[in-house]
């Protein structure tokens, strides 16, 4: 059973939050072991990941200090997306998250598209994460001679094993991963602020505003490069929707979720924009590169024994955390789809720890393909999968905003009731966000190179979705008919 419409009684009598008549069988069977501290730190951890720790180096080198503007703009829209998802979560908590909402507001076709776009997002992000982990490991001399593909395989194996235990252990791991990431960023920012204020020499350079003004200003290579890196910056925010998925495995989401989501905005401003501004003030943008975390670059220039090693360990933790989150979320999404017939049956299976291991293993199998990519072209693997992951992210965010827009329209018709916690300025917020997402796709094409190639693959992605739907539509219809007979 995937979903059903109850004729009279509320669909979730035990859940005082939900006002929806829609029930998704993908929500059944989970434990409610995620606590408030887990959700709060998952929200933080989702906003601090590989895109900042590794991707910011190459973006800074390409766009200069204006990268901070790109992070700020994308951060605002990321907040709109997660706030829209938060409103839907308060309306009806679901481990299927936006796939379950797409099913309710757009039908099974919408749920099919939303789910597989999300899978595209995280299956390619998994490749980016294990690539990043292998890149970080090469920082240490003891791993320098180990092939990148082997390090990527080890990273995937370790995180996969940990993810299959139980949601409680996932929550604990993400809690401590987030503590490490936040603690490291706070320490870095304190050191960076001290260096800027005291104008302490850093690798033969004096930090301060002159680093920007003497280096060509905010746009040393023009405004276009800043626009072109936006798609990479969007990737940095890829996990903000994770707290919406996790809401299905926590008690009292009506109390926990608003606080966690609202805090994302200031965290974005502080950790993302603040750290990028500091990076721009500490060293000329030409000092950074895509081959090394910009934070490690600064610590190396600082010359403090062991500082770069500690920071590199932290960014390695961030990559593993992101991979862990991706396996977690796709496992839940695929299970929701499997129980409606739009994903392979085995992805709906759960183990004794109440973990949907089938979907997790499917995502991990694509990570294995990433190991092969690291073997064939280790220097380009991160950039290639980054672009495809960005397409998945843009598609996922677009589906969330479409669900939010349809939800708003239904509320105007009186068919649903919006919770007190709402996306502000609806429906204009959804429309502007959808326009922004479309603009990012255009910029990917406009920039040429791998980005244009990725956009040109959109017809193939669309064809795959259409073809996939025709393969499963009869099974989906049969399962839907069975559900209605049971009601």
Secondary structure as UniProt FT lines:
FT   STRAND          3..5
FT   TURN            11..14
FT   STRAND          22..24
FT   HELIX           25..27
FT   TURN            28..29
FT   HELIX           36..46
FT   HELIX           50..53
FT   HELIX           55..63
FT   HELIX           64..66
FT   HELIX           67..91
FT   TURN            95..96
FT   HELIX           97..137
FT   TURN            138..139
FT   HELIX           141..143
FT   TURN            144..145
FT   HELIX           148..163
FT   HELIX           167..198
FT   STRAND          201..202
FT   TURN            203..204
FT   STRAND          205..206
FT   HELIX           210..213
FT   TURN            214..216
FT   TURN            218..221
FT   HELIX           224..228
FT   HELIX           230..236
FT   TURN            237..241
FT   HELIX           242..246
FT   HELIX           247..249
FT   HELIX           253..267
FT   HELIX           268..273
FT   HELIX           274..282
FT   HELIX           285..287
FT   TURN            290..291
FT   HELIX           294..302
FT   TURN            305..306
FT   HELIX           307..338
FT   TURN            339..341
FT   HELIX           345..348
FT   TURN            352..353
FT   HELIX           357..376
FT   TURN            378..380
FT   HELIX           381..413
FT   TURN            424..427
FT   HELIX           428..446
FT   HELIX           449..456
FT   HELIX           458..486
//
